[in-house]
């Protein structure tokens, strides 16, 4: 390859890195807008919370402390993990959820894009070791497993989905508050 070709490749890589870092500098603003959109889509997916589902409500208790570490990178990894869990929950057995299919699809696509954005900006190699050993990760896993078990226990009924949708709304609202502070 000629020197000119190597110079072009180097220039492209340099520009890509600069553009990527600019993108990550504005991650909080982008994430906040996308989460706001996700919350609107959650509302649009279904109607008001059905009164008949009130007696089935359950307290899942979101582990708020997982989003309060001192390092921004750790918070970003927690947010990425939360988004992945939400995506996982909303990607299975939705047949009894009487929701607007288009809004659901837009919600899923938005979550996927959020996950990709956060993944691109998180420095995983340095933090991964600490994050994987942390109790926070286990707390998040336990929280989302409770929701998953609840859905399975209720056989993915319409009410169980509505309760889960309301819980995901609270979860995303908390994440949004944290993102605005980053």
Secondary structure as UniProt FT lines:
FT   HELIX           3..25
FT   HELIX           27..45
FT   HELIX           51..56
FT   HELIX           64..67
FT   HELIX           72..89
FT   TURN            90..91
FT   TURN            95..96
FT   HELIX           101..121
FT   HELIX           124..133
FT   HELIX           135..153
FT   TURN            154..156
FT   HELIX           158..181
//
